[in-house]
């Protein structure tokens, strides 16, 4: 900001009151946890007259002005605030006849002022003594893992930058906790205010500490030390559109994990606590390309991992100015590895004293670019074939080792540069893990215990035991907001991929309230008699399911999103539209073997985002797998599979009353069954405005899923090879965007049914006529023709002339037809005359049918068309 002042407060006329301590005023300005950065003021940043000003934990940084604070005839209370690089020309605080209380002030780079302090009534300078550090920053930073998890879980989807600052020298213990999931763009996790590794901000313990999901961009880790993760410190599992940067971070003492930094979008294999060590063969190639990660100015030291300190599985990786020292990649590489045809670029980085089974420094199967500034020394691999080079594999032969080329890294010295901000001077000290075994987390083993824990309201994260089935009671557990800023997480304890079972009962969970946020992770919901999940929060509420399963539920729906009033006895299709309902996100979930009376997921007025989820073998549903109702309803589908589902109305997805939908081209449908009497629409159906479905007609539009196969683990299907269906106007092309409803009148529907009936009758009488003619008139012109030589019937590749056909009886003709086998296409009829008789001739063609893909000659006339009299 530029001007005379940034903030000004003035009392005109002055309503004064006396206190026993100070002269105070009705006008009161309080600033708490505020920052003033890079402002330019000709007078002062904050100016007050005949007013009270309270500055609590305020940071003034890189401002240019005559005074930072100018107070006259008033009162100033200044505490826990910081003046950093303040370019004042006079003094920090200009005081004229005012009461002043100042405590715990931090000064840095403010020596250019005439008075580094405040002026008294006589114009004398009262210098301020600086505190050892900026207390304001400490009061705003995070020092506990649980606080970081709660803070990062509550960020909203917007264009703002979400900055989370870890307190310098803080140790965040992630042991016995699931990963913090990052799925919003511009999320920043930094150490201290400057994001430098010398701040010694340590995250230790846990399986996966941080997991990136979805399509976030501009994710940044800056200055964080990651230690002692048992699966991966960071699992970069976002899709191809997502991007993250790791700057000036330290990865150290990570033992037994897959990698310190794992770029992989598939399901991460469980770490074997005993027995064999996992290898790359335990990973399944992800269906789509993984995300992009840039790593710079970072250190990887003393890690012992299964694959490599950085393992890139089908993603894009850029490494620059990094150091790899004393790491052990027990199955692949000591520094960086690539698999599943990803891409890596390594620049100005150094590899020293590392060990990798296949390569001491770098192993690559895909594209690789390494600049000459890289340095490698003292590294080893198992057969000494590629110790200090980068190994470019050409084949994966594990019995005798991989084949390929080892390219030497020839730079004579380490060219890695320090971080451009504050470089780490010494490696931060990682707290030593106690020799005694830390106690296991107390997971919940029964439905009643879960209900009691939630009702007490003491905690917000509830961990279920994976080996205990929770038998649900008749009453649902109610999840609602207890205090401002609190959300609820119900998770399955154990390795990634574990599932905890909640079974039976009438209804499992009832979510309600305003602005509530709930997360379910790794839960399996089975055999509910009513809806398993009733999502009844308002339009500002959010519900998220990650790696959850629903199976064999028998109620009206597995999940019902409805912010309205409903009793114990209700009909979903008769519920009144309530207005905006909550948002529900399904990520890597499955819905199988339901006999829901309405639909599997029913959304009335809310938002459903369905990603990489599967619907399979759901039977006898009234309205498909997903139903959206109401003008505020929204559905987003990304890379899902709908397989062998059975519905009484058109479409695996059914939309009505102005509901909107967005899809990508990764959704797949196969063998979903709908009533043939209504319309042959098995994928996406949108009911026309103002219309209703009945047993005879269902007016609306149909769209198709675009993917050719399902890549979700456990649901692998590929579309059968079919000849293309011509676009005749009845089926819209696959789309991305909002479905536009197309009106269809009742008259049009009845006209369509009439055409079907006429066509069926025509086919029926045609078959009867052909059968009758073949019995009575099989040899037209037989009186004048001789039979052909029965001992030499035409071969399979030969055509049969009209004369040859006339000379055979019906049985002989059928044998020849069977041998010839093909698609017979009838042409125009005409008459041929000669001296003896007049015959009816039908022009026709026989198109060969080949196995597998359609023939290139499909639709063309055969070389020797068959002519039948």
Residue, then its C-alpha position, 0 to 999 in steps of 0.5 A: x500500500x502507498x499513502x500517508x498511512x495504512x491504518x488511521x484512527x482518529x477521535x473527533x470531538x473526543x469522548x474521553x473517560x478516565x481510568x485509574x491507570x491510563x487515559x482511555x478513549x471510546x475509540x479502540x483499535x485492536x490488531x492481532x496476528x496481523x502482518x504489514x509487509x512492503x508498505x510505503x507510507x509517507x507518515x506512518x503505517x499506523x496512526x492514532x489520535x485520541x484513541x486506544x491502539x492494541x497491537x498483539x502479535x503483529x509483524x512489520x516487515x520490509x516497510x518504508x515510512x517515517x514511523x511505524x506507529x504514530x500515537x498522540x493523545x492516546x494509549x498504545x499497548x504493544x506486545x509480542x510483535x516484531x519489527x523486521x527490516x523496517x526502513x524508518x527515517x525517524x523512529x519506530x514509535x512516535x509518541x506524543x502525550x500518550x500512555x505506552x506499554x511495550x513488552x517482548x518486542x523483536x527487532x531485526x535489521x531496523x538500525x537505520x532509524x534515528x531512534x530504535x525505540x519510542x520517543x517520550x513526551x520530551x522527545x527523548x529516545x527510549x531504546x527497545x531491547x530485542x527479544x531473542x526471536x519473533x514471538x509472533x511467529x511462534x504463536x502462529x506456527x504449529x508444533x503438534x502433528x494432530x494440530x497440523x492434521x486438523x488444520x490441513x483437513x479443513x482447508x477449502x477449495x479456492x484460489x488462495x494460498x494455504x500456508x502451514x508453518x511448523x515451529x522451528x525446532x518442533x518435532x511432529x510425531x506422526x506415529x500411530x496415525x494415518x497420512x495427512x492428505x493434500x488434495x487442494x492446490x497452493x498448499x504450502x508446508x514450511x519450516x518457520x517463516x522462511x521455509x529453511x531446513x536449518x529451522x530444524x522442523x522434524x516430522x517423524x514416524x508413521x507409515x505414510x506421512x503425507x499423501x497427495x491425491x487428486x489434481x492439486x497444483x503448486x503443492x510445496x514442502x519447504x525446509x521440512x525434515x522427514x524421518x523414520x517413516x515406515x512406508x514413505x515420507x511422501x506418497x505423491x499419488x496425484x493424477x497427471x495434472x497435479x504438481x508438487x515441489x520439494x525444496x530444501x528438505x531433508x529425508x533421513x533415517x527412513x528404514x524399511x520403507x518403499x522409498x523416502x519419496x514415492x511417486x505412485x498413483x496405484x495401491x501401495x503394497x503393505x510393508x512386510x513386517x517379517x519374511x521377504x522384503x518387497x520389491x518392484x514386482x509387488x507393485x501393479x502399474x497404475x492405470x494412468x500416468x502419475x503426477x509431476x514432482x520437482x525436488x531441489x536443494x534437498x538432502x537424502x541421507x542414511x535411508x534404507x529403503x526397498x526401492x530407492x530414496x526417490x522412486x518414480x513409478x510412471x510419473x515425471x520427476x525433476x531433481x536438481x542440486x540435491x545430495x544423496x549420501x549413505x543410502x541403501x536401495x535394497x532392490x533397485x538403486x541407491x539414489x533415484x529410480x524410474x519404472x513403468x515408463x516414467x521420466x526423470x531429469x537429474x541435474x547438478x546433483x551428487x551421489x556419494x557412498x550409496x548402495x543399490x542392488x541394480x545401480x549405485x546411483x540412478x536406475x531408469x527404464x524410461x526417458x532420462x536426462x542427466x546434466x554433466x554437473x552430476x557427481x558420483x563417487x564411492x557408490x556400489x551395486x551388487x555385481x559391480x556393473x554400474x557403481x557410479x554411473x546411471x543404468x539405462x535398462x533395456x530389459x527386465x531379466x531378474x534371474x540373471x540381472x537386468x540388461x542395459x547400458x551403464x553410462x558413466x557420470x564424469x563430473x569431477x566435483x559436486x556441483x549441487x548448490x545450496x538453497x537460494x533462501x537460508x542454506x542449512x549450515x549443519x544437518x538438524x538433529x533428529x530426536x533419537x527413538x526411545x529404546x523401549x517399544x512405544x505403546x500401540x494405539x488404542x483402537x476401537x473394537x465394538x460398535x458401542x465403544x465407537x458410539x460412546x467415544x463419539x458422544x463424549x466429544x473429547x476427540x475428533x479422530x476415531x480409529x477402528x481395529x481391523x481384526x474386529x467386526x463392529x456389529x451395528x445396532x438399530x440406532x445410527x451413530x449421529x455425527x455432528x459439529x460439537x465445537x467451532x472448527x472441529x471435524x470428525x475422522x473415522x479411520x481403519x488402523x493399520x497398514x495402507x489397504x486395511x479395511x474395518x468392517x461395520x455390519x448389520x443394523x438398520x442405519x450406520x451413520x447419520x451426518x447432520x449439522x451446519x458446516x460439518x466435515x467428516x472423513x471415513x477412511x478404509x471402512x467397509x459397510x455391509x448389510x444395512x437394512x435402511x440407508x447405510x449413510x444418511x448425509x443430511x448436512x447443509x450446503x456448507x458441509x463436506x463428507x469424504x470417503x477414501x478407500x471405502x466399500x459398500x456391499x450387500x446393503x438392502x435398504x432404499x440406498x447405500x448412501x442418501x444425500x438429503x438435507x430435509x425432514x424424513x421419518x422412519x418410514x419414507x419413500x425416497x422417490x417421494x421426498x420433497x426437494x429440501x434446497x442445497x444439501x451437503x457435498x460428498x466425495x468418494x475416492x477409490x471406493x466400491x459398491x457391490x451386490x446391493x439390492x437397493x429399492x431406489x438406487x445405490x447412491x441417491x443425491x437430492x440437492x447435493x454434490x457428489x464427486x466420484x473418482x476411481x470408484x466401481x459399481x458392480x453386480x447391483x441388482x433390482x434397483x429402481x433407478x440405477x447406480x447413481x441418481x441426482x435429483x433437484x436443480x442444486x444437484x451436481x454429479x462429477x464422474x472421473x475414471x469410474x467403472x459400472x459393470x453388470x448392474x441391473x436397473x428398472x429404469x434407464x441408465x446406470x446414472x439417472x438425472x432429473x429436474x435440472x441436475x448437472x453433471x461433469x464427466x471425463x473420458x475415463x468412465x467405463x460401462x459394461x453389461x449394465x441391464x435396463x428394461x428394453x421396453x423403455x429405452x436401450x440406454x445403459x450408461x447415462x440417462x437424463x429425464x426430460x423436464x416435466x416428464x415421468x417414467x412409467x412402465x411404457x415410456x421414459x422420455x429423455x436423452x442418453x449419453x455413453x461412457x467413453x473409456x474402453x476398459x476398467x483399470x481399477x484393481x479387482x474390477x479389470x474389464x475391457x470392452x469387447x471388440x464391436x463394429x462402430x455404432x453409427x450416430x443416428x441421432x439417438x445416442x449423443x457423443x461422449x461429452x465433458x460438460x453440463x448435460x443439456x436436457x432435450x425435451x421429448x413429447x409424449x406424442x414422439x414417444x408413442x410414435x417411436x413405439x408404433x414404429x417398433x411394433x411395425x418393424x417387429x410385425x414386418x420381420x415376423x411376416x417376412x420370416x414366415x414368407x421366406x419359410x413358406x417359399x423355401x418349402x413350396x417353391x424351392x426350385x423355380x425354373x427347375x423344369x428347364x434346368x438340369x441338376x448340377x453335379x452333386x459329387x462336386x459341391x462348391x467349396x467354402x471359398x467359392x460362390x454359388x451361381x443361381x443355376x447351381x442353386x436351382x439345381x439343388x434341393x433345399x437340404x443341399x442348398x442349406x449344406x452349401x450355405x453352412x459351408x459358405x458362412x457369411x453375412x447375406x445382404x439382400x438387394x433389389x428384385x428384378x425379372x429376367x426373361x429368356x426364350x423358355x421362361x421368366x424368373x424372379x431374380x434378387x441381387x444380393x451379396x455375401x460378406x465374409x465374417x471373420x473372427x476377431x476384429x471386423x474385416x477391412x472389407x466389411x460392407x463391401x460387395x463380395x467379388x462374386x456375389x451370390x444370385x438366388x432366383 
